[in-house]
Every structure is written in structure tokens, then in C-alpha cells.
Amino acid sequence: MLTHHFNWKRLSMASVLGYAPDGTDAFLVFGMHPGTYNDERLSEFLEAFHAELTDDKVTLVWDGLMSHRSKVMTAWAKQQRRWLRVERLPAYAPDLNPVELVWGNLKSTELANYCPDTIDEAEVVADAGLARIGGDTDLCRAFLRHSGLSL
């Protein structure tokens, strides 16, 4: 009999998979947080992402996650109109969301059959996997191309 005593709850991840403004590059930006991403943490993640872009404008394609649709997040996004445009994916359309390919790749590679004892161990392995994906421009571009999203 196999027994494991997990002593942690949840490690949540947020990511942006996108094209460079001129279309010559593709990239992955990600963040991790013990617990869940709420409206405040999600807006902080996006503000940090924006700070790295200087003056570039962003079209953010979001799935139907509850925190993406909340009143607080909708109001926050409206206040960011000078740089942010939000488009929603249709309901139940994971095949259109390139980030789902990121999660699938991470889960089938670094996290496959992985059973950490602590959330810190899970974070280190997930971070390494996401850094691997983000460091591979061709893989990021392939994920975007597979979803049918283009500039």
C-alpha cells in the first residue's frame, strides 16, 4: 500500500503566452503563487508584465476562469484601456487557448509521475519546466500557431 501525507494545499500558476509586437518573437511569462490567484494577485501579475513592455499595447485573450470575469477584474481592465484590450475565448474552448498547451507540456514532462513532499519542491520543478518552455521560442510559437491565434 502506498501512503503519502501531503502537507500543502495548492500552488497556482499564471502565464502569458504571446507574440512580440512586430511578430518576430514568441514568449512565455509566468508567475506562481501558493494558494490561489485572486483578482488582486492577477492584476499585480499583469501590471508587472506590463511594466516589462515599456509602452507596448497588449491584446489579452482570456478563457472563462471566474477571476477573469469578476466585477473587480472587469473594472480593473477598463482602467487599463490605454495599454490593454481584453478578448474572451468562447466557453469550453480549451483548444483555442495556447496556454493549455503550456500546461499540458509541463504536466507531461517535468510533472509527469512527480509526487513532491512540499509545495516548495513542486514550485522548483514547475519553475524549471516553465523556464524550459519559455526559453524555447519555437515551442512558444508552435503553441500559438496551433491555437489559430495570429497578429
DSSP file (Angstrom, degrees, kcal/mol; ACC not computed):
  #  RESIDUE AA STRUCTURE BP1 BP2  ACC     N-H-->O    O-->H-N    N-H-->O    O-->H-N    TCO  KAPPA ALPHA  PHI   PSI    X-CA   Y-CA   Z-CA
    1    1 A M              0   0    0      0, 0.0     2,-0.5     0, 0.0     0, 0.0   0.000 360.0 360.0 360.0 133.7    0.0    0.0    0.0
    2    2 A L        -     0   0    0      2,-0.0     2,-0.4     0, 0.0     0, 0.0  -0.867 360.0-179.0-100.4 123.7    1.3    3.4   -1.0
    3    3 A T        -     0   0    0     -2,-0.5     2,-0.4     2,-0.0     0, 0.0  -0.973   6.1-179.9-125.1 137.8    0.6    6.2    1.5
    4    4 A H        -     0   0    0     -2,-0.4     2,-0.9     2,-0.0    -2,-0.0  -0.996  17.5-150.6-138.3 132.9    1.6    9.9    1.2
    5    5 A H        -     0   0    0     -2,-0.4     2,-0.2     2,-0.0    -2,-0.0  -0.801  16.2-159.1-105.0  92.5    0.9   12.6    3.7
    6    6 A F        -     0   0    0     -2,-0.9   112,-0.1     1,-0.1   111,-0.1  -0.520  11.4-175.1 -71.6 134.5    0.5   15.9    1.8
    7    7 A N        +     0   0    0    110,-0.6     2,-0.3    -2,-0.2    -1,-0.1   0.036  58.9  68.6-119.1  25.7    1.1   18.9    3.9
    8    8 A W        -     0   0    0      1,-0.1     3,-0.1   110,-0.1    -2,-0.0  -0.959  59.5-152.3-142.5 160.9    0.3   21.6    1.4
    9    9 A K        -     0   0    0     -2,-0.3     2,-0.3     1,-0.3    -1,-0.1   0.923  60.4 -19.1 -99.1 -66.1   -2.8   22.8   -0.3
   10   10 A R        -     0   0    0      2,-0.0    25,-2.9    26,-0.0     2,-0.5  -1.000  32.8-158.4-155.8 143.6   -2.3   24.5   -3.7
   11   11 A L  E     -A   34   0A   0     -2,-0.3     2,-0.3    23,-0.3    25,-0.1  -0.983  25.5-160.8-122.2 116.1    0.3   26.1   -6.0
   12   12 A S  E     -A   33   0A   0     21,-3.1    21,-2.7    -2,-0.5     2,-0.4  -0.735   2.3-159.1-101.5 147.9   -1.4   28.3   -8.6
   13   13 A M  E     -A   32   0A   0     -2,-0.3     2,-0.4    19,-0.2    19,-0.2  -0.950   6.7-168.9-126.8 144.8    0.3   29.5  -11.8
   14   14 A A  E     +A   31   0A   0     17,-2.6    17,-2.6    -2,-0.4     2,-0.3  -0.971  14.9 177.0-127.0 145.8   -0.5   32.4  -14.1
   15   15 A S  E     -A   30   0A   0     -2,-0.4     2,-0.4    15,-0.2    15,-0.2  -0.993  25.6-152.1-149.8 157.0    1.0   32.8  -17.6
   16   16 A V  E     -A   29   0A   0     13,-3.0    13,-2.7    -2,-0.3     2,-0.5  -0.998  12.9-172.6-125.6 123.6    1.1   35.0  -20.6
   17   17 A L  E     +A   28   0A   0     -2,-0.4     2,-0.3    11,-0.2    11,-0.2  -0.981  30.0 144.8-115.2 120.3    2.0   33.3  -23.9
   18   18 A G  E     -A   27   0A   0      9,-2.2     9,-2.5    -2,-0.5     2,-0.3  -0.907  47.6-103.0-152.0 174.0    2.3   35.9  -26.7
   19   19 A Y  E     -A   26   0A   0     -2,-0.3     7,-0.3     7,-0.2     5,-0.0  -0.741  42.0-108.8 -96.9 148.5    3.8   37.3  -29.8
   20   20 A A    >   -     0   0    0      5,-2.9     3,-2.3    -2,-0.3     5,-0.1  -0.433  41.3-102.7 -66.7 154.6    6.3   40.3  -29.8
   21   21 A P  T 3  S+     0   0    0      0, 0.0    -1,-0.1     0, 0.0    -2,-0.0   0.811 123.6  45.7 -54.0 -33.3    4.7   43.4  -31.2
   22   22 A D  T 3  S-     0   0    0      1,-0.0   129,-0.0     3,-0.0    -2,-0.0   0.451 111.8-119.8 -91.2   1.1    6.4   43.0  -34.6
   23   23 A G  S <  S+     0   0    0     -3,-2.3   128,-0.1     2,-0.2    -1,-0.0   0.490  84.3 111.7  79.9   3.0    5.6   39.3  -34.8
   24   24 A T  S    S+     0   0    0     -5,-0.0     2,-0.3     1,-0.0    -1,-0.1   0.623  75.2  36.7 -85.2 -12.5    9.2   38.2  -34.9
   25   25 A D        -     0   0    0     -5,-0.1    -5,-2.9   115,-0.0     2,-0.3  -0.937  59.6-155.0-139.0 156.9    9.3   36.5  -31.5
   26   26 A A  E     +A   19   0A   0     -2,-0.3     2,-0.3    -7,-0.3    -7,-0.2  -0.959  22.3 178.7-129.1 151.6    7.1   34.5  -29.2
   27   27 A F  E     -A   18   0A   0     -9,-2.5    -9,-2.2    -2,-0.3     2,-0.4  -0.955  24.6-140.0-150.9 163.3    7.4   34.3  -25.4
   28   28 A L  E     -A   17   0A   0    106,-0.3     2,-0.4    -2,-0.3   -11,-0.2  -0.999  15.0-176.3-129.4 128.3    6.1   32.9  -22.1
   29   29 A V  E     +A   16   0A   0    -13,-2.7   -13,-3.0    -2,-0.4     2,-0.3  -0.986  16.8 173.2-120.2 134.8    5.9   35.0  -18.9
   30   30 A F  E     -A   15   0A   0     -2,-0.4     2,-0.3   -15,-0.2   -15,-0.2  -0.950  19.1-167.8-143.0 160.8    4.7   33.2  -15.8
   31   31 A G  E     -A   14   0A   0    -17,-2.6   -17,-2.6    -2,-0.3     2,-0.4  -0.981   9.4-151.8-143.5 154.4    4.2   33.5  -12.1
   32   32 A M  E     -A   13   0A   0     -2,-0.3   -19,-0.2   -19,-0.2    -2,-0.0  -0.952  11.1-178.6-129.1 149.9    3.5   31.2   -9.3
   33   33 A H  E     -A   12   0A   0    -21,-2.7   -21,-3.1    -2,-0.4     2,-0.3  -0.971  30.8-120.7-149.1 128.2    1.7   31.7   -6.0
   34   34 A P  E    S+A   11   0A   0      0, 0.0     2,-0.3     0, 0.0   -23,-0.3  -0.538  93.3  11.1 -64.6 133.1    1.0   29.4   -3.1
   35   35 A G  S    S-     0   0    0    -25,-2.9   -23,-0.3    -2,-0.3     2,-0.3  -0.767 115.2 -36.4  96.0-145.7   -2.8   29.3   -2.8
   36   36 A T        -     0   0    0     -2,-0.3     2,-0.7   -25,-0.1     5,-0.1  -0.824  49.9-113.1-118.3 155.8   -5.0   30.8   -5.5
   37   37 A Y        -     0   0    0     -2,-0.3     2,-0.2   -24,-0.1    30,-0.1  -0.780  40.8-177.8 -82.5 119.4   -4.8   33.8   -7.8
   38   38 A N     >  -     0   0    0     -2,-0.7     4,-2.6    29,-0.0     5,-0.2  -0.460  46.3 -82.9-104.5-175.1   -7.5   36.2   -6.9
   39   39 A D  H  > S+     0   0    0      1,-0.2     4,-2.4     2,-0.2     5,-0.2   0.908 128.3  48.5 -55.9 -45.6   -8.4   39.5   -8.5
   40   40 A E  H  > S+     0   0    0      1,-0.2     4,-2.1     2,-0.2    -1,-0.2   0.934 114.0  44.1 -64.0 -47.8   -5.7   41.4   -6.7
   41   41 A R  H  > S+     0   0    0      1,-0.2     4,-2.2     2,-0.2    -1,-0.2   0.877 113.5  51.6 -67.4 -36.3   -2.9   38.9   -7.4
   42   42 A L  H  X S+     0   0    0     -4,-2.6     4,-2.2     2,-0.2    -1,-0.2   0.910 110.3  47.7 -67.0 -42.1   -3.9   38.6  -11.0
   43   43 A S  H  X S+     0   0    0     -4,-2.4     4,-2.4    -5,-0.2    -2,-0.2   0.880 110.9  52.6 -66.7 -36.1   -3.9   42.3  -11.6
   44   44 A E  H  X S+     0   0    0     -4,-2.1     4,-2.3     2,-0.2    -2,-0.2   0.914 108.8  50.4 -62.3 -42.8   -0.5   42.5   -9.9
   45   45 A F  H  X S+     0   0    0     -4,-2.2     4,-2.1     1,-0.2    -2,-0.2   0.928 113.2  45.2 -60.0 -46.5    0.8   39.8  -12.3
   46   46 A L  H  X S+     0   0    0     -4,-2.2     4,-2.6     2,-0.2    -2,-0.2   0.859 111.2  52.5 -68.8 -35.5   -0.5   41.7  -15.3
   47   47 A E  H  X S+     0   0    0     -4,-2.4     4,-2.1     2,-0.2    -1,-0.2   0.894 110.0  48.6 -66.0 -39.2    0.9   45.1  -14.1
   48   48 A A  H  X S+     0   0    0     -4,-2.3     4,-1.1     2,-0.2    -2,-0.2   0.900 111.4  50.5 -66.1 -40.0    4.3   43.5  -13.6
   49   49 A F  H >X S+     0   0    0     -4,-2.1     3,-0.6     1,-0.2     4,-0.6   0.931 110.8  49.1 -60.7 -46.4    4.0   42.1  -17.1
   50   50 A H  H >< S+     0   0    0     -4,-2.6     3,-1.4     1,-0.2     4,-0.5   0.876 103.1  60.7 -62.3 -38.5    3.1   45.5  -18.5
   51   51 A A  H >< S+     0   0    0     -4,-2.1     3,-0.6     1,-0.3    -1,-0.2   0.819 102.6  53.1 -59.9 -30.3    6.0   47.2  -16.7
   52   52 A E  H << S+     0   0    0     -4,-1.1    -1,-0.3    -3,-0.6    -2,-0.2   0.664 101.9  61.0 -76.9 -16.4    8.4   44.9  -18.7
   53   53 A L  T X< S-     0   0    0     -3,-1.4     3,-1.6    -4,-0.6     2,-0.5   0.512  84.9-155.9 -90.4  -5.1    6.8   46.0  -22.0
   54   54 A T  T <  S-     0   0    0     -3,-0.6    -1,-0.3    -4,-0.5    -2,-0.0  -0.538  74.1 -15.8  60.0-111.3    7.5   49.7  -21.8
   55   55 A D  T 3  S+     0   0    0     -2,-0.5    -1,-0.2     2,-0.1    -4,-0.1   0.281  98.5 130.5-107.6  11.7    4.9   51.4  -24.0
   56   56 A D    <   -     0   0    0     -3,-1.6     2,-0.3    -6,-0.2    -3,-0.1  -0.336  53.4-129.4 -67.8 145.6    3.6   48.3  -25.9
   57   57 A K        -     0   0    0     27,-0.0     2,-0.4    -2,-0.0    27,-0.2  -0.653  21.8-148.5 -91.4 153.4   -0.1   47.7  -26.1
   58   58 A V  E     -b   84   0B   0     25,-3.5    27,-2.5    -2,-0.3     2,-0.6  -0.974  15.1-159.4-128.7 134.5   -1.5   44.3  -25.3
   59   59 A T  E     -b   85   0B   0     -2,-0.4     2,-0.6    25,-0.2    27,-0.2  -0.969  22.7-159.4-106.8 115.0   -4.4   42.3  -26.5
   60   60 A L  E     -b   86   0B   0     25,-3.4    27,-3.1    -2,-0.6     2,-0.7  -0.843   5.8-156.7-100.8 122.8   -5.1   39.7  -23.8
   61   61 A V  E     -b   87   0B   0     -2,-0.6     2,-0.3    25,-0.2    27,-0.2  -0.891  20.3-170.3-102.2 115.7   -7.1   36.6  -24.8
   62   62 A W  E     -b   88   0B   0     25,-2.9    27,-3.3    -2,-0.7     2,-0.1  -0.811  16.4-140.9-112.9 145.1   -8.7   35.2  -21.7
   63   63 A D        -     0   0    0     -2,-0.3    28,-0.1    25,-0.2    -1,-0.1  -0.147  45.2 -85.2 -84.0-169.4  -10.6   32.0  -21.1
   64   64 A G        +     0   0    0     26,-0.2     5,-0.1    24,-0.1    27,-0.0   0.173  67.9 149.7 -90.6  18.7  -13.6   31.8  -18.8
   65   65 A L    >>  -     0   0    0      1,-0.1     3,-1.4     3,-0.1     4,-1.0  -0.245  55.5-121.6 -52.1 137.1  -11.9   31.4  -15.5
   66   66 A M  H >> S+     0   0    0      1,-0.3     3,-0.9     2,-0.2     4,-0.6   0.858 111.3  53.8 -53.7 -42.0  -14.1   33.0  -12.8
   67   67 A S  H 34 S+     0   0    0      1,-0.3    -1,-0.3     2,-0.2     3,-0.3   0.767 104.1  57.0 -68.0 -22.8  -11.4   35.5  -11.7
   68   68 A H  H <4 S+     0   0    0     -3,-1.4    -1,-0.3     1,-0.2    -2,-0.2   0.761 113.2  40.4 -73.5 -24.4  -11.1   36.7  -15.3
   69   69 A R  H << S+     0   0    0     -4,-1.0    -2,-0.2    -3,-0.9    -1,-0.2   0.401  87.2 123.0-104.9   0.6  -14.8   37.5  -15.4
   70   70 A S  S  X S-     0   0    0     -4,-0.6     4,-2.5    -3,-0.3     5,-0.2  -0.154  71.4-117.9 -65.5 159.2  -15.2   39.0  -11.9
   71   71 A K  H  > S+     0   0    0      2,-0.2     4,-2.4     1,-0.2     5,-0.2   0.892 115.4  52.0 -61.8 -40.4  -16.6   42.5  -11.5
   72   72 A V  H  > S+     0   0    0      2,-0.2     4,-2.4     1,-0.2    -1,-0.2   0.930 112.4  44.2 -63.7 -45.7  -13.3   43.7   -9.9
   73   73 A M  H  > S+     0   0    0      2,-0.2     4,-2.7     1,-0.2    -2,-0.2   0.883 112.5  52.1 -69.4 -37.7  -11.2   42.3  -12.7
   74   74 A T  H  X S+     0   0    0     -4,-2.5     4,-1.8     2,-0.2    -1,-0.2   0.920 112.0  46.3 -62.6 -43.3  -13.6   43.8  -15.4
   75   75 A A  H  X S+     0   0    0     -4,-2.4     4,-1.5     2,-0.2    -2,-0.2   0.907 112.4  50.7 -65.4 -41.5  -13.4   47.2  -13.7
   76   76 A W  H  X S+     0   0    0     -4,-2.4     4,-0.7     1,-0.2     3,-0.4   0.933 109.1  50.9 -61.3 -46.2   -9.6   46.9  -13.4
   77   77 A A  H >< S+     0   0    0     -4,-2.7     3,-1.0     1,-0.2    -1,-0.2   0.872 106.2  55.3 -61.3 -37.6   -9.3   46.0  -17.1
   78   78 A K  H >< S+     0   0    0     -4,-1.8     3,-1.1     1,-0.3    -1,-0.2   0.855 104.4  54.3 -63.4 -34.0  -11.4   49.0  -18.1
   79   79 A Q  H 3< S+     0   0    0     -4,-1.5     3,-0.3    -3,-0.4    -1,-0.3   0.651 105.1  55.5 -73.0 -14.3   -9.0   51.3  -16.2
   80   80 A Q  T XX  +     0   0    0     -3,-1.0     4,-2.5    -4,-0.7     3,-2.4   0.213  67.8 121.1-101.1  14.2   -6.1   49.9  -18.2
   81   81 A R  T <4  +     0   0    0     -3,-1.1    -1,-0.2     1,-0.3    -2,-0.1   0.710  60.1  72.3 -55.9 -23.4   -7.5   50.7  -21.6
   82   82 A R  T 34 S+     0   0    0     -3,-0.3    -1,-0.3     1,-0.2    -2,-0.1   0.789 124.0   6.2 -64.6 -24.2   -4.5   52.8  -22.6
   83   83 A W  T <4 S+     0   0    0     -3,-2.4   -25,-3.5     1,-0.2     2,-0.5   0.525 120.5  70.8-130.4 -13.5   -2.5   49.6  -23.0
   84   84 A L  E  <  +b   58   0B   0     -4,-2.5     2,-0.4   -27,-0.2   -25,-0.2  -0.926  42.6 178.0-122.8 130.8   -4.8   46.7  -22.5
   85   85 A R  E     -b   59   0B   0    -27,-2.5   -25,-3.4    -2,-0.5     2,-0.5  -0.997  18.8-152.3-122.4 131.7   -7.5   45.2  -24.7
   86   86 A V  E     -b   60   0B   0     -2,-0.4     2,-0.4   -27,-0.2   -25,-0.2  -0.912  12.5-177.3-111.6 128.3   -9.3   42.0  -23.4
   87   87 A E  E     -b   61   0B   0    -27,-3.1   -25,-2.9    -2,-0.5     2,-0.4  -0.958  19.2-137.3-118.7 140.9  -10.9   39.5  -25.7
   88   88 A R  E     -b   62   0B   0     -2,-0.4   -25,-0.2   -27,-0.2   -24,-0.1  -0.801   9.0-132.6-102.1 138.2  -12.7   36.5  -24.4
   89   89 A L        -     0   0    0    -27,-3.3     3,-0.1    -2,-0.4     4,-0.0  -0.516  39.5 -94.5 -74.9 153.7  -12.5   32.9  -25.7
   90   90 A P    >   -     0   0    0      0, 0.0     3,-0.7     0, 0.0   -26,-0.2  -0.305  54.7 -84.0 -62.8 156.5  -15.8   31.1  -26.2
   91   91 A A  T 3  S+     0   0    0      1,-0.2   -28,-0.0   -28,-0.1    -3,-0.0  -0.322 110.6  10.1 -61.5 143.5  -16.9   29.0  -23.3
   92   92 A Y  T 3  S+     0   0    0      1,-0.1    -1,-0.2    -3,-0.1     3,-0.1   0.905  88.0 129.5  54.1  50.7  -15.5   25.5  -23.2
   93   93 A A    X   +     0   0    0     -3,-0.7     3,-1.9     1,-0.1     4,-0.4  -0.410  11.2 150.8-129.0  57.0  -12.9   26.1  -25.9
   94   94 A P  G >  S+     0   0    0      0, 0.0     3,-1.2     0, 0.0     6,-0.3   0.776  70.3  68.0 -62.2 -23.6   -9.5   24.9  -24.4
   95   95 A D  G 3  S+     0   0    0      1,-0.3    -2,-0.0    -3,-0.1     6,-0.0   0.705  99.0  51.1 -67.8 -18.2   -8.3   24.0  -27.9
   96   96 A L  G <  S+     0   0    0     -3,-1.9    -1,-0.3    -6,-0.1    53,-0.1   0.519  93.0  85.4 -91.9  -7.0   -8.3   27.8  -28.7
   97   97 A N    X>  -     0   0    0     -3,-1.2     3,-1.4    -4,-0.4     4,-0.6  -0.840  59.8-165.5-101.3 105.8   -6.2   28.6  -25.6
   98   98 A P  H >> S+     0   0    0      0, 0.0     4,-1.1     0, 0.0     3,-0.8   0.761  85.6  67.9 -63.5 -23.2   -2.5   28.2  -26.3
   99   99 A V  H 3> S+     0   0    0      1,-0.2     4,-2.4     2,-0.2     5,-0.2   0.807  89.0  65.0 -66.8 -27.1   -1.7   28.3  -22.5
  100  100 A E  H <> S+     0   0    0     -3,-1.4     4,-2.3    -6,-0.3    -1,-0.2   0.847  99.3  53.1 -61.6 -32.2   -3.5   25.0  -22.2
  101  101 A L  H <X S+     0   0    0     -3,-0.8     4,-2.3    -4,-0.6    -1,-0.2   0.851 106.0  53.2 -70.3 -34.2   -0.7   23.6  -24.4
  102  102 A V  H  X S+     0   0    0     -4,-1.1     4,-2.5     2,-0.2    -2,-0.2   0.958 111.3  45.1 -61.4 -50.9    1.9   25.0  -22.0
  103  103 A W  H  X S+     0   0    0     -4,-2.4     4,-2.8     1,-0.2     5,-0.2   0.908 113.3  50.8 -61.7 -41.8    0.2   23.3  -19.0
  104  104 A G  H  X S+     0   0    0     -4,-2.3     4,-1.8     1,-0.2    -1,-0.2   0.901 111.0  48.1 -62.9 -40.7   -0.1   20.1  -20.9
  105  105 A N  H  X S+     0   0    0     -4,-2.3     4,-0.8     2,-0.2     5,-0.2   0.919 113.4  47.2 -65.9 -43.6    3.6   20.1  -21.9
  106  106 A L  H ><>S+     0   0    0     -4,-2.5     5,-2.4     1,-0.2     3,-0.6   0.918 113.5  48.1 -62.5 -44.7    4.6   20.9  -18.3
  107  107 A K  H 3<5S+     0   0    0     -4,-2.8    -1,-0.2     1,-0.2    -2,-0.2   0.805 113.7  46.7 -69.1 -29.4    2.4   18.1  -16.9
  108  108 A S  H 3<5S+     0   0    0     -4,-1.8    -1,-0.2    -5,-0.2    -2,-0.2   0.552 125.0  27.8 -90.1  -6.6    3.6   15.5  -19.4
  109  109 A T  T X<5S+     0   0    0     -4,-0.8     3,-0.7    -3,-0.6    -3,-0.2   0.622 131.1  14.2-115.1 -88.9    7.3   16.4  -18.9
  110  110 A E  T 3 5S+     0   0    0     -5,-0.2    -3,-0.2     1,-0.2    -4,-0.1   0.852 134.1  40.2 -63.7 -36.1    8.6   17.8  -15.6
  111  111 A L  T > <S+     0   0    0     -5,-2.4     3,-1.8     2,-0.1     2,-0.3   0.474  81.6 123.2 -96.1  -1.2    5.5   17.0  -13.6
  112  112 A A  T <  S-     0   0    0     -3,-0.7     3,-0.1    -6,-0.4    -4,-0.1  -0.443  95.1 -11.5 -63.4 124.6    4.7   13.5  -15.1
  113  113 A N  T 3  S+     0   0    0     -2,-0.3     2,-0.5     1,-0.2    -1,-0.3   0.717  99.8 146.5  57.5  24.2    4.6   11.0  -12.2
  114  114 A Y    <   +     0   0    0     -3,-1.8    -1,-0.2     1,-0.0    -3,-0.0  -0.793  25.2 179.4 -94.9 130.0    6.1   13.6   -9.9
  115  115 A C        -     0   0    0     -2,-0.5    -3,-0.0    -3,-0.1    -4,-0.0  -0.743  11.4-167.8-131.8  83.4    5.0   13.4   -6.3
  116  116 A P        -     0   0    0      0, 0.0     3,-0.1     0, 0.0    -2,-0.0  -0.299  21.3-143.4 -73.4 156.6    6.7   16.2   -4.2
  117  117 A D  S    S+     0   0    0      1,-0.1  -110,-0.6  -111,-0.1     2,-0.3   0.730  83.0  31.0 -87.0 -25.9    6.6   16.3   -0.4
  118  118 A T  S  > S-     0   0    0   -112,-0.1     4,-1.7     1,-0.1     5,-0.1  -0.900  76.5-120.1-133.0 160.2    6.3   20.0   -0.2
  119  119 A I  H  > S+     0   0    0     -2,-0.3     4,-2.4     1,-0.2     5,-0.1   0.828 114.2  60.4 -66.3 -31.3    4.9   22.9   -2.2
  120  120 A D  H  > S+     0   0    0      2,-0.2     4,-2.1     1,-0.2    -1,-0.2   0.897 103.6  49.5 -63.3 -40.2    8.4   24.3   -2.4
  121  121 A E  H  > S+     0   0    0      2,-0.2     4,-1.9     1,-0.2    -1,-0.2   0.917 111.4  49.0 -64.1 -43.0    9.6   21.2   -4.2
  122  122 A A  H  X S+     0   0    0     -4,-1.7     4,-2.6     1,-0.2     5,-0.2   0.898 110.0  52.4 -62.4 -40.4    6.7   21.4   -6.6
  123  123 A E  H  X S+     0   0    0     -4,-2.4     4,-2.7     2,-0.2    -1,-0.2   0.897 107.4  51.0 -64.1 -41.7    7.4   25.1   -7.3
  124  124 A V  H  X S+     0   0    0     -4,-2.1     4,-2.1     2,-0.2    -1,-0.2   0.928 114.5  43.0 -63.0 -45.2   11.1   24.4   -8.1
  125  125 A V  H  X S+     0   0    0     -4,-1.9     4,-2.1     2,-0.2    -2,-0.2   0.912 115.8  47.6 -69.4 -42.5   10.2   21.7  -10.6
  126  126 A A  H  X S+     0   0    0     -4,-2.6     4,-2.7     2,-0.2     5,-0.2   0.906 111.1  52.5 -64.3 -41.2    7.3   23.7  -12.2
  127  127 A D  H  X S+     0   0    0     -4,-2.7     4,-2.4    -5,-0.2    -2,-0.2   0.916 109.4  48.9 -60.4 -44.2    9.5   26.8  -12.4
  128  128 A A  H  X S+     0   0    0     -4,-2.1     4,-2.0     2,-0.2    -1,-0.2   0.901 112.6  48.5 -63.4 -40.6   12.2   24.8  -14.2
  129  129 A G  H  X S+     0   0    0     -4,-2.1     4,-2.3     2,-0.2    -2,-0.2   0.914 112.5  46.8 -66.4 -43.3    9.7   23.4  -16.6
  130  130 A L  H  X S+     0   0    0     -4,-2.7     4,-2.9     1,-0.2    -2,-0.2   0.867 111.1  52.3 -67.6 -35.4    8.1   26.8  -17.4
  131  131 A A  H  X S+     0   0    0     -4,-2.4     4,-1.8    -5,-0.2    -1,-0.2   0.888 108.4  52.0 -65.6 -37.9   11.6   28.3  -17.9
  132  132 A R  H  < S+     0   0    0     -4,-2.0     4,-0.3     2,-0.2    -2,-0.2   0.945 113.4  43.3 -60.8 -48.5   12.3   25.5  -20.3
  133  133 A I  H >< S+     0   0    0     -4,-2.3     3,-1.5     1,-0.2     7,-0.3   0.937 114.7  49.4 -63.3 -46.9    9.2   26.2  -22.3
  134  134 A G  H 3< S+     0   0    0     -4,-2.9  -106,-0.3     1,-0.3    -1,-0.2   0.774 106.6  56.7 -64.9 -26.3    9.7   30.0  -22.1
  135  135 A G  T 3< S+     0   0    0     -4,-1.8     2,-0.8    -5,-0.2    -1,-0.3   0.507  92.9  77.2 -81.9  -4.0   13.3   29.6  -23.3
  136  136 A D    <>  -     0   0    0     -3,-1.5     4,-2.3    -4,-0.3     3,-0.3  -0.810  57.2-178.9-110.9  90.3   12.1   27.8  -26.5
  137  137 A T  H  > S+     0   0    0     -2,-0.8     4,-2.7     1,-0.2     5,-0.2   0.873  83.0  54.5 -56.9 -40.5   10.8   30.4  -28.9
  138  138 A D  H  > S+     0   0    0      1,-0.2     4,-2.3     2,-0.2    -1,-0.2   0.893 108.6  48.4 -63.7 -39.0    9.9   27.8  -31.5
  139  139 A L  H  > S+     0   0    0     -3,-0.3     4,-2.3     2,-0.2    -2,-0.2   0.926 112.2  48.5 -66.7 -44.4    7.8   25.9  -28.9
  140  140 A C  H  X S+     0   0    0     -4,-2.3     4,-2.0    -7,-0.3    -2,-0.2   0.922 112.6  48.7 -59.8 -44.0    6.0   29.0  -27.8
  141  141 A R  H  X S+     0   0    0     -4,-2.7     4,-2.8     1,-0.2    -1,-0.2   0.894 109.5  52.7 -63.6 -39.9    5.4   30.0  -31.4
  142  142 A A  H  X S+     0   0    0     -4,-2.3     4,-2.6     2,-0.2    -1,-0.2   0.900 107.5  51.2 -63.7 -40.9    4.1   26.4  -32.1
  143  143 A F  H  X S+     0   0    0     -4,-2.3     4,-1.3     2,-0.2    -1,-0.2   0.918 113.3  45.2 -62.1 -42.9    1.6   26.6  -29.2
  144  144 A L  H  X>S+     0   0    0     -4,-2.0     5,-1.1     1,-0.2     4,-0.6   0.921 113.6  49.0 -66.1 -44.2    0.3   30.0  -30.5
  145  145 A R  H ><5S+     0   0    0     -4,-2.8     3,-1.1     1,-0.2    -2,-0.2   0.898 106.8  56.4 -63.1 -40.7    0.1   28.7  -34.1
  146  146 A H  H 3<5S+     0   0    0     -4,-2.6    -1,-0.2     1,-0.3    -2,-0.2   0.845 104.2  53.3 -59.9 -34.8   -1.7   25.5  -33.0
  147  147 A S  H 3<5S-     0   0    0     -4,-1.3    -1,-0.3    -3,-0.2    -2,-0.2   0.658 111.6-121.3 -76.9 -14.2   -4.5   27.6  -31.4
  148  148 A G  T <<5 +     0   0    0     -3,-1.1     2,-0.3    -4,-0.6    -3,-0.2   0.469  64.8 140.8  87.2   1.4   -5.0   29.6  -34.6
  149  149 A L      < +     0   0    0     -5,-1.1    -1,-0.3   -53,-0.1     2,-0.3  -0.587  22.5 166.1 -78.1 138.3   -4.2   32.9  -32.9
  150  150 A S              0   0    0     -2,-0.3  -131,-0.0    -3,-0.1  -127,-0.0  -0.893 360.0 360.0-142.1 173.4   -2.2   35.3  -35.0
  151  151 A L              0   0    0     -2,-0.3    -2,-0.0  -128,-0.1  -128,-0.0   0.485 360.0 360.0 -71.8 360.0   -1.3   39.0  -35.1
